[in-house]
Amino acid sequence: MGFVRVDGKDKKHKVVLYALSTCGWCRRTKELLVEEGVDHEYVDIDLCNGDEKEKLSTKARELNPRGNYPVLQVDDRVIVGYDPDKIREALA
Amino acid sequence: MTAGDDVEKTFAPDVVELFHRLDREAREGGYNLNPDKEFTLRLVEGLVANQKRYGYWQCPCRLAFGEKAKDIDVVCPCYYRDADVVEFGACYCALYVSEEWIAGKVPQRSIPERRPQEFIDRGYSKPSPAEPAGAAPAGGLKLPYPVWRCQVCGYLAARDGPPGVCPVCFAKKDRFERFL
């Protein structure tokens, strides 16, 4: 699988989403980024295999040691979980 | 035809069937599925996908180790559901929610992870069956039967072995621990 690029008009920040394909809050976060027109990339870690899955889950754990998803990186800021207010604030 | 039937049409028959079964079992046990039907059907679709991938209902919102013994505490319904529904109005995935959640009295967003860090890092570690999880009966009371506890909902059964399925929350036999 790997990263999926989603084009958007808003290119103010570097936005990367670490997600699981089966997670409802991850889906809501993806929808929010699209609604807000945010240029970003996301990856569904559960759909990756072997080394790639290991590498990406390690990266997500570095950003969020509690290991929960979604993990959203907006420049140097990390937002864990679907929290629309915090996400919009970080994207402002 | 209701709007609900239209939503169901976009999902595979096995997903819709499991959704109805979980909905019925939830009501029987005093739980509620999330009334946002599309959101809930997507989570059930995740359970079906995880059953195919791992052989068990791995939590759709937590990354699996892929070994049942390590993931057993987060097989759906997970050991953390009841406490999360009480404290936050929803389980970690928001598959199961409280009356307050349904009434819109609590925020509908992600909740903190309750699973202990050691299980997140290394997977679940089962207490040894030789060491019952509960306190020893007072006064050295000798029980005629061992007591088994459902780790999902807390149901207790005093019998030679755990029941095949929990009569309250429908968790399977392997979710029981020796309690006394």
Chai-1 contact restraints between the chains, C-beta under 6 A:
chainA,res_idxA,chainB,res_idxB,connection_type,confidence,min_distance_angstrom,max_distance_angstrom,comment,restraint_id
A,T22,B,G46,contact,1.0,0.0,6.0,A-B,restraint_1
A,T22,B,A49,contact,1.0,0.0,6.0,A-B,restraint_2
A,T22,B,P60,contact,1.0,0.0,6.0,A-B,restraint_3
A,C23,B,P60,contact,1.0,0.0,6.0,A-B,restraint_4
A,C23,B,C61,contact,1.0,0.0,6.0,A-B,restraint_5
A,G24,B,F39,contact,1.0,0.0,6.0,A-B,restraint_6
A,G24,B,R42,contact,1.0,0.0,6.0,A-B,restraint_7
A,G24,B,L43,contact,1.0,0.0,6.0,A-B,restraint_8
A,G24,B,C93,contact,1.0,0.0,6.0,A-B,restraint_9
A,W25,B,S110,contact,1.0,0.0,6.0,A-B,restraint_10
A,S57,B,L63,contact,1.0,0.0,6.0,A-B,restraint_11
A,R66,B,E113,contact,1.0,0.0,6.0,A-B,restraint_12
A,G67,B,I120,contact,1.0,0.0,6.0,A-B,restraint_13
A,N68,B,E113,contact,1.0,0.0,6.0,A-B,restraint_14
A,G81,B,S110,contact,1.0,0.0,6.0,A-B,restraint_15
A,Y82,B,R109,contact,1.0,0.0,6.0,A-B,restraint_16
A,Y82,B,S110,contact,1.0,0.0,6.0,A-B,restraint_17
A,D83,B,R109,contact,1.0,0.0,6.0,A-B,restraint_18
